[in-house]
Amino acid sequence: MISPLSFLRRQAAPAAMDPASVLNSLATFVLVVDEEAIIQHVNAAAESLFESSAALLCGTALNELLPSDCPLFSLISQARDGITSLSEYGVALDSPRTGNRTMDIQVSPLADRPGSVVISLHEQSIALKIGQQLTHRNSARSVTAMAAILAHEVKNPLSGIRGAAQLLEQSCSLEDRTLTRLICDEADRIVALVDRMEVFSDKRPIERVAVNIHRVLEHVRRVAQAGFARHVRFVENYDPSLPQVFGNRDQLIQVFLNMVKNAAEAAPQEGAEIVLTTAFQHGVRLAVPGSDSRMRLPLLISVQDNGQGIPEDLRAQLFDPFVTSKATGTGLGLALVAKIIGDHGGVIEFDSQPRRTVFKVMLPMVAKEDALP
């Protein structure tokens, strides 16, 4: 017969915890490799890092994912020889799959599996990314304030200037009419620019529903291939099981059309390629301003081109208004993208190097309470 005390102890005993679920909950990239540096296990964060599933990564040699001169391989060898944990900070990890990242690395040998090691990679730039998101949002806010000022303080005087030029045109010589026409044309051009900026001053909450992001991307691709991206080869790497985005379809089309247009213009005329990718990533949450809640951002959509990359001197201010490398660009496109993504509670970031520039957008998925009836 079981005593009441024994029964209570059994009831209070915690259930066994699945180690895999613990590893998958970490934002740190974790891999286990054997004595031949063959991957035996990866967590969900590492799947996101290498842009591949665990089923494909397990059984793959690490040197197929990372260059042979990567300092990680030296750490693995030292950890095996010394049978001790080793750490190194600020290690450059640069490969086509991961992009150019700076990592803090810890390598620890597995006691029960001689030759096998656990690799833990922590991205050093996570604080930098948080700062970048705040910068992007502040950039959008600065454009919002500028748009409101321009709408009130510029458009009205321009209307008066244009009207005065039209009156002068009626009584001036043919030669002078060229100048009055120039005044009218330039006034119209400035008004058009202000009209484009007025969208930033719209503070109404966006109407959001469940949106199939693959349909959005398919629409964007068709529009692009029918016009500005005729010379581009599109590659689509979609996760068919991806949940729906909680967003505004028209605004998301505007975002990705702008990003694809930039990618098409950056890609070379010969061999131009744009890769559209969707994936589900674990562990990404963003604080909601003014509250203690956290918004999950598991939906990752990326646009990659094979152009020459973003000039180094533009990267820090890329989402600021009027920042552009195009001779005829206004520099408002990415500022608008940052605003729309911010309005959705999402995050946008980029990684650029020659022949591989990737813009990544992280968005919230539809929660049960947001789902359509």
C-alpha positions in Angstrom: 0.0 0.0 0.0 1.4 3.4 -1.0 1.6 5.9 1.9 0.0 9.4 1.4 3.4 11.0 1.7 4.9 8.8 -1.0 1.8 9.5 -3.2 2.2 13.2 -2.8 5.9 13.0 -3.6 5.2 11.1 -6.9 2.5 13.6 -7.8 4.9 16.6 -7.2 7.7 15.0 -9.2 8.3 17.0 -12.4 7.8 15.2 -15.7 10.9 14.3 -17.7 12.1 17.1 -19.9 12.9 16.5 -23.6 16.5 17.8 -24.2 15.6 18.6 -27.8 12.8 20.9 -26.9 15.2 22.7 -24.5 17.8 23.2 -27.2 15.2 24.3 -29.7 14.0 27.0 -27.4 17.5 28.6 -27.3 18.3 31.6 -29.6 21.9 30.4 -29.6 23.0 28.3 -32.6 23.9 24.8 -31.3 25.5 21.9 -33.3 27.0 18.5 -32.4 29.7 17.1 -34.7 31.5 13.8 -34.5 35.2 13.0 -34.8 35.1 13.5 -38.6 33.3 16.9 -38.2 30.0 15.4 -39.5 27.0 17.1 -38.1 25.0 14.8 -35.8 22.5 17.3 -34.3 21.4 20.9 -34.7 18.8 23.0 -32.9 16.1 25.1 -34.5 18.3 28.3 -34.4 21.1 26.5 -36.3 18.6 25.4 -38.9 17.8 29.1 -39.4 21.5 30.1 -39.5 22.3 27.6 -42.3 19.0 28.1 -44.0 18.3 24.3 -44.1 16.4 21.7 -42.1 17.9 19.4 -39.5 17.1 16.4 -41.8 19.4 17.9 -44.5 22.1 19.2 -42.2 22.6 16.0 -40.1 25.1 13.8 -42.0 26.7 16.8 -43.7 30.3 17.6 -43.2 30.9 21.0 -41.5 33.5 22.0 -44.1 30.7 21.8 -46.7 28.9 24.7 -44.9 31.9 26.7 -43.8 35.2 27.6 -45.5 38.2 25.4 -44.4 40.1 28.4 -43.1 37.3 29.2 -40.6 38.8 29.6 -37.0 36.0 27.3 -35.8 37.9 24.2 -37.1 41.0 25.1 -35.1 38.9 25.4 -32.0 37.3 22.0 -32.6 40.8 20.4 -32.9 42.1 22.1 -29.8 39.1 21.1 -27.8 39.5 17.5 -28.8 43.2 17.4 -28.1 42.9 19.1 -24.7 39.6 17.5 -23.8 38.5 20.9 -22.5 36.0 23.6 -23.3 37.4 26.5 -25.4 35.9 29.9 -26.2 36.8 32.6 -28.7 35.1 36.0 -29.1 34.6 38.1 -32.2 35.2 35.3 -34.7 34.3 36.1 -38.3 31.9 33.6 -39.8 31.6 34.2 -43.6 30.0 31.7 -46.0 27.3 31.8 -48.7 24.8 30.3 -46.3 25.4 32.4 -43.2 26.6 35.6 -44.7 29.2 37.7 -43.0 28.6 37.5 -39.2 30.6 38.0 -36.1 30.2 35.2 -33.5 31.2 34.3 -30.0 32.1 30.6 -30.1 32.3 27.9 -27.4 33.4 24.4 -28.2 33.0 21.6 -25.6 33.9 17.9 -26.0 31.3 15.3 -25.2 32.5 13.0 -22.4 30.4 10.0 -23.4 31.3 10.3 -27.2 35.0 10.5 -27.7 35.9 12.9 -30.6 32.4 14.5 -30.7 32.0 18.1 -29.6 29.2 20.6 -29.0 29.5 23.9 -30.8 27.7 26.9 -29.4 27.6 30.0 -31.6 26.2 33.3 -30.2 25.9 36.2 -32.7 27.7 39.2 -31.3 25.7 41.6 -33.4 22.3 40.9 -31.7 22.6 44.2 -29.7 23.6 46.0 -32.8 20.6 44.6 -34.7 18.3 45.8 -31.9 19.9 49.2 -32.2 19.5 49.1 -36.0 15.8 48.4 -35.6 15.4 51.4 -33.3 17.3 53.5 -35.9 15.1 52.3 -38.7 12.0 53.2 -36.8 13.4 56.6 -35.8 14.1 57.2 -39.5 10.5 56.4 -40.3 9.4 58.8 -37.6 11.6 61.6 -38.8 10.1 61.2 -42.3 6.6 61.3 -40.8 7.4 64.6 -39.1 9.0 66.0 -42.2 6.1 65.0 -44.3 3.6 66.8 -42.0 5.7 70.0 -42.1 6.2 69.9 -45.9 2.5 69.3 -46.5 1.5 72.4 -44.6 4.5 74.7 -45.1 5.6 73.9 -48.7 2.6 73.0 -50.8 0.6 76.2 -50.1 3.5 78.6 -51.1 4.3 76.4 -54.1 0.7 76.8 -55.2 1.1 80.6 -55.1 4.4 80.5 -56.9 2.9 78.4 -59.7 -0.1 80.7 -60.0 2.1 83.8 -60.2 4.2 82.1 -62.9 1.0 81.3 -65.0 -0.1 84.9 -64.7 3.3 86.2 -65.9 3.2 83.7 -68.8 0.1 85.5 -70.2 1.9 88.8 -70.7 5.6 87.9 -71.2 7.6 87.3 -74.4 8.0 83.8 -76.0 11.6 83.7 -74.7 10.5 84.5 -71.1 7.7 81.9 -71.3 10.4 79.2 -71.3 11.4 80.4 -67.8 7.8 80.6 -66.5 7.2 77.1 -67.8 10.3 76.0 -66.0 9.0 77.5 -62.8 5.7 75.6 -63.2 7.3 72.3 -64.0 9.7 72.5 -61.0 6.8 73.5 -58.7 4.8 70.5 -60.0 7.8 68.2 -59.4 8.2 69.4 -55.8 4.5 68.9 -55.1 4.7 65.4 -56.5 7.6 64.6 -54.1 5.6 66.0 -51.2 2.6 63.9 -52.2 4.8 60.8 -52.1 6.0 61.8 -48.6 2.5 62.4 -47.2 2.0 58.6 -46.9 4.4 58.8 -44.0 2.2 61.1 -42.0 -0.8 58.7 -42.1 -1.0 57.6 -38.5 -4.2 55.5 -38.8 -3.8 51.9 -37.6 -3.5 49.5 -40.5 -6.2 47.0 -41.2 -4.7 43.6 -40.8 -6.0 40.1 -41.6 -4.6 36.7 -42.4 -2.4 37.0 -45.5 -0.9 34.2 -47.6 2.6 35.6 -48.1 3.3 33.2 -51.0 0.4 34.7 -52.9 1.8 38.2 -52.2 5.3 37.1 -53.5 3.8 35.4 -56.5 1.9 38.6 -57.4 5.1 40.7 -56.9 7.1 38.3 -59.1 4.6 38.5 -61.9 4.5 42.3 -61.9 8.3 42.4 -61.8 8.8 40.0 -64.7 6.2 41.9 -66.8 8.2 45.1 -66.4 11.4 46.1 -64.7 12.7 42.6 -64.0 12.4 41.1 -67.5 16.1 40.3 -67.5 16.1 38.6 -64.1 16.0 34.9 -63.3 13.8 34.2 -60.2 14.5 31.4 -57.8 11.7 30.6 -55.2 12.6 28.7 -52.1 9.3 28.6 -50.2 8.3 26.7 -47.1 4.8 25.4 -48.1 3.8 24.8 -44.4 4.4 28.5 -43.5 1.5 30.0 -41.4 -0.3 33.1 -42.7 1.0 36.5 -41.9 -1.0 38.9 -39.8 -0.8 41.9 -42.1 -2.2 44.2 -44.8 -2.0 42.6 -48.2 -1.7 45.8 -50.2 1.0 47.2 -48.0 3.0 44.0 -48.0 2.8 44.0 -51.8 4.2 47.5 -51.8 7.0 46.5 -49.5 8.2 43.4 -51.5 7.6 45.1 -54.8 10.0 47.9 -53.7 12.5 45.4 -52.4 12.4 43.3 -55.6 12.7 46.5 -57.7 15.8 47.5 -55.8 17.2 43.9 -56.2 16.6 44.0 -59.9 18.3 47.3 -60.3 21.3 46.1 -58.3 21.6 42.8 -60.2 23.9 42.6 -63.2 22.4 42.8 -66.7 23.9 39.4 -67.6 23.1 36.6 -65.2 20.8 38.6 -63.0 19.2 36.4 -60.3 16.8 37.1 -57.4 16.1 34.5 -54.8 12.9 34.7 -52.8 12.8 32.6 -49.7 10.3 32.0 -46.9 11.1 30.1 -43.7 9.8 29.6 -40.1 12.2 30.5 -37.4 12.0 29.9 -33.7 12.7 32.2 -30.8 12.4 35.6 -32.3 10.4 38.0 -30.2 10.1 41.8 -30.2 9.0 44.0 -27.3 5.8 45.9 -28.0 6.4 49.6 -27.2 4.4 50.8 -24.2 3.6 47.4 -22.8 5.2 44.3 -21.2 4.1 42.0 -24.0 6.3 40.4 -26.6 5.4 39.8 -30.2 6.6 36.6 -31.9 8.2 37.1 -35.3 8.6 33.6 -36.6 7.9 34.3 -40.3 11.1 35.1 -42.3 10.9 36.4 -45.9 14.1 37.2 -47.7 15.0 38.9 -51.0 18.5 38.1 -52.3 20.3 39.5 -55.4 23.7 38.8 -56.9 24.6 42.4 -57.5 27.8 44.2 -56.3 26.5 44.9 -52.9 25.6 48.1 -51.0 28.3 50.7 -50.7 29.9 50.7 -47.3 29.3 54.4 -46.7 25.5 54.0 -47.2 24.9 51.0 -45.0 24.5 52.8 -41.6 21.9 55.2 -43.1 20.3 52.9 -45.6 16.8 53.3 -44.2 17.1 57.1 -43.8 15.1 59.3 -46.2 16.9 60.6 -49.3 19.7 58.1 -49.0 20.3 56.5 -52.3 23.0 55.4 -54.7 20.7 55.8 -57.8 21.3 58.8 -60.0 17.5 59.4 -60.4 16.3 57.9 -57.1 14.6 59.9 -54.3 15.8 57.7 -51.4 12.2 57.3 -50.0 11.7 53.6 -51.0 13.5 51.9 -48.1 12.3 54.5 -45.7 8.7 53.6 -46.6 9.5 49.9 -46.3 10.9 50.5 -42.8 7.7 52.4 -41.8 5.4 49.7 -43.1 7.3 46.8 -41.6 7.4 48.8 -38.3 3.6 49.4 -38.5 3.2 45.6 -38.8 5.3 45.1 -35.6 8.0 43.5 -37.7 11.8 43.8 -38.3 13.9 44.3 -41.4 17.6 43.8 -41.7 20.1 43.2 -44.4 23.5 41.6 -45.1 25.5 42.7 -48.1 28.6 41.5 -49.8 29.6 41.3 -53.4 27.4 38.9 -55.4 25.1 38.4 -52.3 22.9 41.0 -50.8 20.0 39.8 -48.7 17.2 41.8 -47.2 15.3 39.8 -44.4 11.9 40.7 -43.2 10.5 39.1 -40.0 6.7 39.3 -39.5 4.1 38.1 -37.0 1.9 35.1 -37.8 -1.8 35.0 -37.3 -2.8 34.2 -33.8 -5.9 32.3 -32.9 -7.7 35.4 -31.8 -6.8 37.1 -35.1 -7.9 34.3 -37.4 -10.9 34.8 -39.7 -14.1 33.1 -38.7 
